[in-house]
Amino acid sequence: MRAAEAGAVASAATLGATRVAIAAEVALNLLQLRGTQARLAIARDSLASQRQTLQIVQWRAEAGLVTQLDVEQARTAVEQTRAQIPALEASAAQAMNALAVLTGRVPGALGAELAAATPARAPNTPPDLALALPAEVLRQRPDVHAAEQQLLAAASRVEQADAQRLPRLSLGGSIGLNAISLGALGSGAGVASLLASVSVPLFDGGRLQAQVRSQEATRDEAEANYRATLLAALQEVEDVLVSLRSTREQLAAQQAAAASARSAATLAEQRYRSGLVDFQSVLQTQRTLLSAEDGVATTATLLATQHVRLYKALGGGWTPETDAETPP
């Protein structure tokens, strides 16, 4: 009975692991979509700025202040930025299709809903993360809980197999209502028949011993699987924490670089209009700014997805009671 109950709990935990995986996949795809939409907004803003710069260069070329070379360089920058937009739009559409399928809908069903809520920035994440990981937290992961229950079920089967080797006492015949004690049965054949009903399975050809050894091997395998699952869970959490720390530092540096690039692009454009710098300075600062802002959006999305992976690594909010309370 205990083995069957533990097996049922293990199956429920395996189902919980599947649910956590699907929920995490939905969250990851949504974050990737928002990150791609943020990058798309950056590319479109940069394209609009470069078009304005191209118009200014054309006016200056008509006035004889610059050469046609500057005009062609400005046009090249515009087309290069324009070329990035279709790929980003395709990535966004693919992410929407993936979300639709994950939520049980046909591809394209969520296009209007998700596009309408398009943000102009990458997903936000907590500025800091205070985290303590007691061992009991990892035990609540559905895969760890399932492995633990499988071990308990295997151990119970060993006990059941070993119990089959013990002597079994069976009382045959019938006892009347007046026989309320062994003494009432009398001596001789009555007592002898009771003693004869004790059976000891000694001559089974080693079958019961083989069953015990087989269940012990299954238990040892379940124990090794439990240890391996727990170690894998520890590694997954530690790997995500390492990535979180490094990505947070990377994002801070990229944000500082983007702020400097934004100031440099503004200054270069102002100085170019005043004739103090050549057009190469403007082009270089615009390219640097686009790259820096795109890098910030990409890293911010990565940081957000790592928070989701950490939440999944800690069990994704699943508890053994979650599936127990879920109606069939």
N, C-alpha and C positions, 0 to 999 in steps of 0.2 A: 504493500500500500504506500509506504513512504517513498519507494523508488518511483512509483507511478506519479505521485504528487510532485516529486522533484522534477521528473521529466516534463510534466505539464507546465510547471513554472519556467523551466528552461525554454520550452517552446514559446511561451508568452514573451520571455525576454528576447528571444531571437526575433520575434515579430516586432518588439519594441525597437530593436536595433535597426530594422528595416525602416520603420517609421522615422526614426531620428535621421537616418541617412537621406531619406527623401526630403524631409524638412530642411536639412542643411543644404541639399542640392538646390532647392527652390530659393533659399536665401542667397546662396552664392551666385546663382544666375541673375537674381534681381540686382545684386550689388554690381556685378559685371555690366549689366545693362545700364545702371545709373552712371557707372564710371565711363562707359563708352559714350553715353549721352553728354556727359561733362566734357569729354575730349572733343566731341563733335561741336559743342558750343564754343569751345576755345578756338577750334580751327575756323569756324564761321566768323567769329569776331576778328581773328587775325586776317582772314581774307578781306573782310570789310575795311580794316585799317590799311592793308596793302593796296586795295583799290583806290583809296583816298590818296595814298602816297603816289601811285601811278598817275592819277589825275594831276597832282601837283607837279610831278616831273614833266608831264606832257606840256603843261602851261609854261614851265620854265624853258623847255626846249623850243617852244614856239616864240618865246621872247629872246631866244639866242643866248640864254644864260648857261645852258648845259648842252651836251651833245646827245645825239640819238642813241649812243651807247647806254647812257643812263636810263633812257626810256625802255630799251630792250631788257636791261637788267631788272627793272621794276616789273615789267610784264612777265619775265621769267619767274620771279618770286611769287607773283599772283597765281600763275598756272601751277606751280609746284604745290602751293597750299591748296588750291582747288582740287588737285589730284588726290589729296588725302581724304577728302570728304566722302566720296562714294564707298571706300573701304570701311570707314567708320559707320556709315549708314547701313551697310550690309551686316556688319557685326551686331549692330543694335537690333536689326530685324531678326537675325538668327537667335539672339538672346530672348527676344519676345516669343518666337516660335517654341524655343525650349521650355520657357515658362508655361506656355499654353499646354504643351504635352504633359509636363510634370503635374499640372493641376487638372488633367483629364479633359482638356478641350482640344479642338482642332487647331493646327498651326494658323496663326494670324488672328485668332479670336480675341486676343488681348491687345492687339496693336493700337487701337484707338484709345483704350483705357490707359495703357502704359505711356503712350506718347503724350497724352494730355497732361500727365503729371511730370513731364520732363524737367528735372532741376538743372540749374546752370552751374552746379558745382558737384564735386565728388562727394561720396557718402561721408557723413560725419562719424567720428569714433571718439570714445572717451579720451580726455587728455592724459589720463594716467590710469593705471590698473593695479589696484591693491588686491593681491591674491594669496590666499593660504590654501594649501591642498592637503587636508588630512587624508589618511589612507581610506577612510570610510567613503570619501567622495568617489574615488575610483571604483569601489565595490558596487556603486550604484549605476555604473555604466552597464547598458543592457548586455553587451558581449561578455563582460567580466561576470555579471550576475548569471548569465546562461551557463558559462563554463563552471561556475561554482555549483550550480544546481545539478549539472551533469555529473560532477564529482560526487555530490551527495547521493545521487541516484545510483551511481556505480558502487559506492560504498554500501548502500542498502542491499544491493543485489548480492554482494559478497556475503553479507550477514544471512540473507535468505538461503543462499546455496550452502553455507556452512551449517545452517540449522537443519538441513535435510539429512545430515550425517548423524544427528543426535537420536537417541532411542525415542520411540514413540509408544505411548501408552494408550491402549484402546480397551474399553470395557464392553464386553459382549453380554448377551442374554438380557434379562430383565430383573429388576428388583421391585418387589411389592411395596405397598405403602407401609407395611408393618416393619420392613427391614430398614430401620433408620440408623443402623450402625453395622460395622463389619461383623460384630459379634452376633448380630441377628441372622447373618447368613449361615452361621454354623461353621464347623471345621471340615476339613477334608476336601471333597471335590469342588465345593464352591470357591474356597480360597485358592485352591490349585488352579482353577480355571482363570481366576483373576491374574495370578502370577504368569500364567502362560500367555496372556494377552500383551505382555511387554515385548515389543519387537525391536531388534537392533540391526540396522542394515550393514552387516559386516561383509557379506559375500555379494557385492555388486560389480565385481570385476574392475574396481577403481573408477567407475563411472562418476560417482558423486565427488570424489577427490578431483577428478579432471574438471568437473563443473566449477568447483571452488577455485581451482587454479586459473581457469578461463576468466571468471569474474574478477579475480584479483588482477589479472593482466589488464582487463578493461578499466579497472579502477586506477591502476598505475598510469595508464594512458590518459585517462581523464585528469589525473593530478598533474601530469606533465603539460597537458593542454591548458589547464587553469593557470599554471605558472607562466607559460609562454604568453597567454592572453594578457595577464596582468603586467608582465614586463613590456609587452607591446604597447599597452595603454600608457604606462609610465613614459616610454620613449616618445609616443605621439604627443603627450602633453608637454614634455620637455622641449621637443623640437619646435612646437608652435610658440612656446614662450621665448625661445631663442630668436625665432624669426620676428616675433612681435617687438622685442627690444631693438633689434638691428633695423627693422623697417621704420620704427618710430624715430630713431636717430637720423635715418636717411631722409625721411620726410621733412624733418625740421631743417636739415641742411638745404634741401631742395626748395623749401618755401623761402628761406633767406636768399637763395640764389635767384629765385623768380622775382622777388621784390627788387633786388639790385638790377636785374635785367629790365624790369619795367621802367625803372628810373632812367637807366641808360638809354632805352629806346626813346623815351620822351625827350631827353636832352639832345640826342642825336638828330631827331626830327626838327627840333627848334633851331639847332645850330645850322642844319642844312638849309632851312628856309632863310636863315640870315647869311648864308654863303660862307660860313666859317669852317665847314667840313665837307668832304666829297660824299657822293652818294653811296660809296662802298661802306662807309660807317653806318649809314641808315640801314642798309641791307643786312649787315652783320648783326646789328643790335635787334632787328626784327626777327631774324632767324633764331638768335639766341633766346629771345623772349618766348617765341612759339615753342621751342624745344623745352625750355624751363617750365612753362605752364603745363605743357602736356605731360612732362615728367611728374609734376606735382599731382595731377589728376590720376595718373597711373599708379603712383605709389600710395596715394590716399585710398584708392580702391583696393589695392593689395592689403593695406593695413586693415581695412574693414572686413575683407574676406578672412583674414587671419583671426579676427575676433570670432567670426562664425566657426572657424575650424577649432578654436579653443573651446568654445561652448559645446561643440559636438564631441570633442575629445573628453570632456568632463561628463558626458552622458546626455547632453542636449535637453536637460530638464526632465528626462525620463526617470521614473521611479518604479519599483515593482508594483506599487499600488495603482499606477496609471492604467495598466492593462487589466488589472483585476476589476477596476471600476468601469471599464469600457463595456457597454452592452454588446452582446454577440450580434 
